[in-house]
Amino acid sequence: MLSLEEDVQAHALRQQGWSISAIARHLGIDRKTVRAYLSGERKPGRPRRTQPTLIEPFLLGQLSQRQVECLDVIPFVPRRGVSRT
């Protein structure tokens, strides 16, 4: 999520002729995020609605049935930076 200041800066840099990749590097965010804000698809200060991850329904179901302890869930949670492929 970009702050209002970052959104204004992204738009100003784009008007100055900066590429989306250069703006993304400058702000330290993904270029797809920059593109979404510049196109108006996303608004500053509002978190994007997130879809549940693939594991959330499983975990919620298991926890609601009280079938697992916290330590039993850990093997199912992927480590950061590790893809699910």
N, C-alpha and C positions, 0 to 999 in steps of 0.2 A: 504494500500500500504506500502510495506516495503522499507526502504532506502537500498542502496547498502551495507552499513555497517551491518545493521540488517540481510540482506540476507546472507552475509559472515559469520556472527556470528551463524546463524541458521544452516548453513551447517557444520561449525566447531563443533558445539555442537553435531550434529547428528553423525559425524565421531568419536566423543569421546564416543559414546554410549548412549547419552541422548535420552529419548523417545520423541515422537512428543508432547505429553501432557506436559512434563516437559519444553520443548523448548517454547511452547505456553505460559505457566505460566511465564517463565522467561522474555519473550519479551512483555507480556501483550497483546497478540493477540489470536484469535481463532485458535484451532488446525487444522481446515480445511484450514485455510489460510497458516499455516506452511506447511501442506502437499502439497498444491498447489505450493508453492515456492520451496520446496525440490524436487518435481517431475519435475520442469521446466515448469509447466503449466502457471505460472505467472512469470513475470520478475520484478526485483527491479526497482523502480523509475518510473514505468509506471502504471497509474491508470487502474483498470479493467473497461472494458466497462460495463456500467450498462444498464439494460433494464428499460423502463419506468415503474413506479409503476402503480398499477391498477387505481389509481385516476387521474393520469396525463392526459390521453386522455379526460376524462370528463371535467377537469378543463380548459384545453386548448380550448376545444370546446365551453364551456360556456363563457370563457373570450373573445374568438374571436368573438362570437356573441353579446358580451357586455350585457349579460343577468343578470350578477350577480355583486354585489359590493364585495369588499374584505371581508367585515364582513359576507356576505352571504355564503362565501366559508368555513369559519372556522369550522362549524359543520361537514363538510365532511372530514376534515383532522384528521387522527388518532393521538392520543397523543403518545409520545415516550414510548416504552416499552409495549404498548397495542397491542395484536395480533388482526388480522382481522377475527378470527374464530368466 
